[in-house]
Amino acid sequence: FDLFTAQLGNRIIGHDEATVQIVQHNLNGEQGPGQEASTYFDALIKDNEVDLFAKMRDYVQYEGYFPRQFDHNLNVLILDVAPGILAPKGNRARSELADAFQQYLENYVTGQAPSYTMIRARYSTATKYGVTPWNQGRLEIGILLGILVNTIPSSFYMLVHIYSDPGLLQDIRDELEATAPLNVLGETKRSFCGAGARFVREDTLLDGQYLLKKGMVVQIPMASMHSTPSIWGPDAREFRPRRFLKQNAASNESKAALTAYQPYGAPTCPGWHFVTLEVLALTAFMILRFDIEPPHDEWSKPEPKQESLATNVFPPKEDLKARIIPRQGLDDIGWDFIMK
């Protein structure tokens, strides 16, 4: 996976070959601002009915940070064949985003510019190894890609399955208040991850007949691996929110299950850790503060729609209308996110 990100990252985000070599060679307690988050959630109180997936996208500020034209054109951009012609909107969106990062980094003064610890560390490391601001701007797009693309659909599917099961919703609220949330995210990742990718380091023959040539990119059918009855049992295609609790995990402890369970590019993908924390924080916040109801008192569960290679958890084919209602008795509580 590390070689995949190094070798094909330049096709997706546009940095040069010298930066590929720098990244590949070097593969081997923060208090952030949270005051803006509450304004997005406060606005929910004024909404009667919302498109739930679109609202999840707004919460993560996905539109503001990551143009959808770029996200939707990733499969064409990764081919790296005439991107200005075959994917003009995606190519233009990528350039605009990279140029904005470049401008920021060209004016960056260590110790003076307000920024997160991660930004300071990345700037320091990239500069140390000779990555130019032009290329650093493009590398930052890769970070956004890893952090954001799976957060929104994962949060959406978790909320739909939790709020459509009143007993599960109450159990999770009880567990959250005891600071020990149920592992519904594990089952969400198992049920909705589509495909992953790896870079072939050496010629490899599979099953005596399938040759994977060195330098190829292999797509891994995670959806099939995560829904095979011989691995997960006869209920492999069912959403069981308690599947990954310790007392229910005996069937998941086989070598086959441990090998087959590969959501978000785990365990080597750095974005896996970001997405996990983001999804848990967002869904926990929603569960504690709001009730969510379908407009006609009956939940539907949209099917995923396959999109880009970079998106392990695909967005829904259709959005879901929902009413988001503040829970009673919590009016005097102030709500916000604080990163530590």
C-alpha positions as CSV (number, residue, x, y, z in Angstrom):
1,F,0.0,0.0,0.0
2,D,2.9,2.4,0.8
3,L,4.3,1.9,-2.7
4,F,0.8,2.4,-4.2
5,T,0.5,5.8,-2.5
6,A,4.0,6.8,-3.6
7,Q,4.0,5.6,-7.1
8,L,0.4,6.5,-8.1
9,G,0.0,9.6,-5.9
10,N,1.5,11.7,-8.6
11,R,-1.1,10.6,-11.1
12,I,-3.9,11.6,-8.7
13,I,-2.5,14.8,-7.2
14,G,0.0,15.9,-9.8
15,H,3.4,16.2,-8.0
16,D,6.6,15.4,-10.0
17,E,8.8,12.3,-10.2
18,A,11.5,13.7,-7.9
19,T,8.9,14.0,-5.2
20,V,7.7,10.4,-5.8
21,Q,11.3,9.3,-5.1
22,I,11.5,11.5,-1.9
23,V,8.2,10.2,-0.6
24,Q,9.0,6.5,-1.4
25,H,12.4,6.7,0.1
26,N,11.1,8.1,3.4
27,L,7.9,6.2,3.8
28,N,9.6,4.0,6.3
29,G,-1.2,16.4,22.3
30,E,-2.6,19.0,20.0
31,Q,-5.3,21.6,21.0
32,G,-7.1,22.6,17.8
33,P,-9.8,25.2,17.2
34,G,-13.3,23.9,17.7
35,Q,-15.4,27.0,17.8
36,E,-16.6,26.8,14.2
37,A,-18.1,23.3,14.5
38,S,-21.0,24.3,16.7
39,T,-22.4,26.7,14.2
40,Y,-23.1,24.0,11.7
41,F,-24.9,21.9,14.2
42,D,-26.9,24.8,15.6
43,A,-28.3,25.4,12.1
44,L,-30.0,22.0,12.3
45,I,-32.4,23.2,14.8
46,K,-33.9,25.5,12.1
47,D,-34.2,22.7,9.5
48,N,-37.4,20.8,9.2
49,E,-36.2,18.1,6.8
50,V,-32.8,17.5,5.3
51,D,-31.0,15.3,2.8
52,L,-29.0,13.3,5.3
53,F,-26.0,12.4,3.1
54,A,-25.7,16.0,1.9
55,K,-25.9,17.2,5.5
56,M,-23.0,14.8,6.5
57,R,-21.0,16.3,3.7
58,D,-21.7,19.8,5.0
59,Y,-20.6,18.9,8.5
60,V,-17.2,17.7,7.4
61,Q,-16.9,20.8,5.2
62,Y,-16.2,18.5,2.3
63,E,-17.4,20.9,-0.4
64,G,-15.3,23.7,0.9
65,Y,-12.1,21.7,1.1
66,F,-12.4,19.2,-1.6
67,P,-14.1,20.0,-4.9
68,R,-16.5,17.2,-6.0
69,Q,-15.3,17.6,-9.6
70,F,-11.9,16.3,-8.5
71,D,-13.3,13.5,-6.4
72,H,-15.6,12.3,-9.2
73,N,-12.8,12.3,-11.8
74,L,-10.2,10.3,-9.9
75,N,-10.6,7.2,-11.9
76,V,-9.7,9.1,-15.1
77,L,-7.0,11.2,-13.4
78,I,-5.2,8.1,-12.2
79,L,-4.7,6.9,-15.8
80,D,-2.5,10.0,-16.3
81,V,-3.5,10.2,-19.9
82,A,-4.3,13.7,-21.2
83,P,-6.1,14.7,-18.0
84,G,-6.8,18.2,-19.3
85,I,-8.8,16.6,-22.1
86,L,-10.4,13.5,-20.6
87,A,-11.1,15.0,-17.1
88,P,-11.0,18.8,-17.6
89,K,-13.2,19.7,-14.5
90,G,-11.3,17.3,-12.2
91,N,-7.9,18.5,-13.6
92,R,-8.9,22.2,-13.1
93,A,-10.2,21.6,-9.6
94,R,-7.0,19.7,-8.6
95,S,-4.9,22.6,-9.9
96,E,-6.9,25.3,-8.1
97,L,-6.7,23.4,-4.8
98,A,-3.0,22.7,-5.2
99,D,-2.3,26.3,-6.1
100,A,-4.1,27.5,-3.0
101,F,-2.0,25.2,-0.8
102,Q,1.2,26.3,-2.6
103,Q,0.4,29.9,-2.0
104,Y,-0.2,29.2,1.7
105,L,3.1,27.2,2.0
106,E,5.2,29.8,0.2
107,N,4.2,32.3,2.8
108,Y,4.5,29.9,5.7
109,V,6.7,31.0,8.6
110,T,7.4,28.2,11.1
111,G,6.4,29.2,14.6
112,Q,4.4,32.2,13.5
113,A,1.7,30.9,11.1
114,P,-1.4,29.5,13.0
115,S,-1.6,25.8,12.0
116,Y,-2.2,22.3,13.3
117,T,0.7,20.2,14.5
118,M,0.3,17.9,11.5
119,I,0.7,20.8,9.1
120,R,3.8,22.1,10.9
121,A,5.3,18.6,10.9
122,R,4.6,17.9,7.3
123,Y,6.0,21.3,6.2
124,S,9.1,20.7,8.2
125,T,9.7,17.2,6.9
126,A,8.9,18.0,3.3
127,T,11.2,21.1,3.3
128,K,14.0,19.0,5.0
129,Y,14.0,16.5,2.1
130,G,13.8,19.1,-0.6
131,V,10.2,19.0,-1.6
132,T,9.3,22.3,-3.2
133,P,6.3,24.4,-2.3
134,W,4.7,23.5,-5.7
135,N,5.0,19.8,-4.9
136,Q,4.0,20.3,-1.2
137,G,0.8,21.9,-2.4
138,R,-0.1,18.8,-4.4
139,L,0.9,16.4,-1.6
140,E,-1.6,18.2,0.7
141,I,-4.4,17.2,-1.6
142,G,-3.4,13.6,-0.9
143,I,-3.8,14.1,2.8
144,L,-7.3,15.6,2.2
145,L,-8.1,12.6,0.0
146,G,-7.2,10.1,2.8
147,I,-8.9,12.0,5.5
148,L,-12.2,13.0,4.0
149,V,-13.4,10.7,1.2
150,N,-14.5,7.8,3.4
151,T,-15.7,9.9,6.4
152,I,-19.0,11.1,5.0
153,P,-20.4,7.8,3.6
154,S,-19.2,5.9,6.7
155,S,-21.0,8.4,9.0
156,F,-24.1,8.3,6.9
157,Y,-24.5,4.5,6.9
158,M,-23.7,4.3,10.6
159,L,-26.4,6.9,11.5
160,V,-29.0,5.2,9.2
161,H,-28.5,1.8,10.8
162,I,-28.3,3.1,14.3
163,Y,-31.4,5.4,14.2
164,S,-33.5,2.7,12.3
165,D,-33.0,0.4,15.3
166,P,-34.4,2.0,18.5
167,G,-32.9,-0.7,20.8
168,L,-29.5,-0.2,19.3
169,L,-29.8,3.6,19.5
170,Q,-30.6,3.4,23.2
171,D,-27.8,0.9,23.9
172,I,-25.3,3.2,22.2
173,R,-26.5,6.2,24.1
174,D,-26.1,4.3,27.3
175,E,-22.6,3.2,26.3
176,L,-21.6,6.7,25.2
177,E,-22.6,8.1,28.6
178,A,-20.4,5.4,30.1
179,T,-17.6,6.4,27.6
180,A,-17.5,2.9,26.0
181,P,-19.3,3.0,22.6
182,L,-20.4,-0.1,20.8
183,N,-18.3,-1.1,17.8
184,V,-20.9,-0.4,15.2
185,L,-18.2,1.2,13.0
186,G,-16.5,-2.1,12.6
187,E,-19.6,-3.6,11.1
188,T,-20.2,-0.5,9.0
189,K,-16.7,-0.8,7.5
190,R,-17.2,-4.5,6.9
191,S,-20.6,-4.0,5.2
192,F,-20.0,-1.0,3.0
193,C,-16.3,-1.0,1.9
194,G,-16.1,-1.6,-1.8
195,A,-12.6,-2.1,-3.2
196,G,-9.0,-1.4,-2.3
197,A,-5.7,-1.2,-4.2
198,R,-2.2,-2.4,-3.9
199,F,1.0,-1.9,-5.9
200,V,2.8,-5.0,-7.1
201,R,6.4,-5.0,-6.0
202,E,7.6,-8.1,-7.8
203,D,6.2,-10.5,-10.4
204,T,3.7,-12.7,-8.5
205,L,1.9,-15.8,-9.6
206,L,-1.4,-16.5,-7.9
207,D,-3.0,-19.9,-7.7
208,G,-0.5,-21.1,-10.3
209,Q,-2.3,-19.2,-13.2
210,Y,-2.7,-15.5,-12.5
211,L,0.4,-13.4,-13.2
212,L,0.6,-10.0,-11.5
213,K,3.4,-8.1,-13.1
214,K,5.8,-5.9,-11.2
215,G,4.5,-2.3,-11.3
216,M,0.9,-3.1,-11.8
217,V,-1.9,-1.8,-9.6
218,V,-4.3,-4.5,-8.2
219,Q,-7.8,-3.7,-7.1
220,I,-9.0,-5.9,-4.2
221,P,-12.7,-6.8,-4.0
222,M,-13.3,-5.9,-0.3
223,A,-17.0,-6.2,-0.7
224,S,-16.6,-9.9,-1.7
225,M,-14.1,-10.5,1.0
226,H,-16.3,-8.9,3.6
227,S,-19.5,-10.9,2.6
228,T,-18.2,-14.4,2.1
229,P,-20.2,-16.9,4.2
230,S,-17.3,-19.3,4.5
231,I,-15.4,-16.5,6.3
232,W,-18.1,-14.7,8.3
233,G,-20.8,-17.3,8.7
234,P,-24.3,-17.7,7.2
235,D,-25.3,-14.1,8.2
236,A,-22.3,-12.6,6.3
237,R,-24.6,-10.4,4.2
238,E,-26.6,-9.1,7.2
239,F,-25.7,-5.9,9.1
240,R,-25.1,-7.1,12.7
241,P,-24.1,-4.1,14.7
242,R,-22.8,-6.2,17.6
243,R,-20.7,-8.5,15.5
244,F,-17.4,-7.0,16.6
245,L,-18.1,-6.9,20.3
246,K,-15.6,-9.1,22.2
247,Q,-18.2,-11.6,23.4
248,N,-19.5,-12.1,19.8
249,A,-16.1,-12.0,18.0
250,A,-15.2,-15.7,18.1
251,S,-16.2,-16.1,14.4
252,N,-14.1,-13.1,13.5
253,E,-10.9,-14.4,15.0
254,S,-10.0,-17.0,12.3
255,K,-7.0,-16.3,10.1
256,A,-9.3,-16.0,7.2
257,A,-11.4,-13.3,8.8
258,L,-8.4,-11.4,10.1
259,T,-6.9,-11.4,6.6
260,A,-10.2,-10.6,4.8
261,Y,-11.0,-7.6,7.0
262,Q,-9.3,-4.7,5.2
263,P,-11.4,-1.5,5.3
264,Y,-10.0,1.9,4.4
265,G,-6.7,0.3,3.3
266,A,-6.0,-0.8,6.9
267,P,-3.8,-1.3,8.6
268,T,-1.1,0.6,6.6
269,C,-3.2,3.6,5.5
270,P,-2.7,6.7,7.7
271,G,-6.1,7.9,6.6
272,W,-7.6,4.9,8.3
273,H,-6.9,6.4,11.7
274,F,-8.2,9.9,10.7
275,V,-11.4,8.5,9.3
276,T,-12.0,6.3,12.3
277,L,-11.7,9.2,14.7
278,E,-13.8,11.5,12.6
279,V,-16.6,9.1,12.1
280,L,-16.8,8.1,15.8
281,A,-16.7,11.8,16.9
282,L,-19.4,12.9,14.4
283,T,-21.8,10.0,15.0
284,A,-21.4,10.2,18.8
285,F,-22.1,13.9,18.7
286,M,-25.3,13.3,16.6
287,I,-26.5,10.4,18.7
288,L,-26.1,12.3,22.0
289,R,-27.6,15.6,20.8
290,F,-30.3,14.7,18.2
291,D,-33.1,12.4,17.3
292,I,-33.3,11.5,13.6
293,E,-36.6,10.3,12.0
294,P,-37.6,9.4,8.5
295,P,-40.3,11.7,7.0
296,H,-42.9,8.9,6.8
297,D,-41.9,6.9,9.9
298,E,-40.2,4.2,7.9
299,W,-36.5,3.9,7.3
300,S,-35.1,2.9,3.9
301,K,-31.4,1.9,3.5
302,P,-30.0,3.1,0.2
303,E,-27.6,0.9,-1.8
304,P,-24.0,2.2,-2.3
305,K,-23.0,3.7,-5.6
306,Q,-19.6,2.8,-6.9
307,E,-17.4,5.8,-7.5
308,S,-13.6,6.4,-7.4
309,L,-10.7,4.2,-6.7
310,A,-9.8,6.3,-3.7
311,T,-13.3,5.9,-2.0
312,N,-13.4,2.6,-0.1
313,V,-16.9,3.4,1.3
314,F,-19.1,4.4,-1.6
315,P,-21.8,7.1,-1.2
316,P,-25.5,6.1,-1.5
317,K,-27.2,5.9,-4.9
318,E,-29.9,8.1,-3.6
319,D,-30.0,10.5,-0.6
320,L,-32.3,9.9,2.3
321,K,-34.7,12.5,3.6
322,A,-34.8,12.8,7.4
323,R,-36.0,15.0,10.2
324,I,-33.3,16.0,12.7
325,I,-34.8,17.0,16.1
326,P,-32.9,18.3,19.2
327,R,-33.4,15.9,22.1
328,Q,-35.5,17.2,24.9
329,G,-34.0,18.3,28.1
330,L,-30.6,19.3,26.6
331,D,-31.4,22.9,25.8
332,D,-29.0,24.3,28.4
333,I,-26.0,22.3,27.3
334,G,-23.3,23.8,25.1
335,W,-21.9,21.5,22.4
336,D,-18.7,21.7,20.5
337,F,-15.7,19.7,19.3
338,I,-12.2,20.0,20.9
339,M,-9.2,18.2,19.5
340,K,-6.5,17.0,22.0
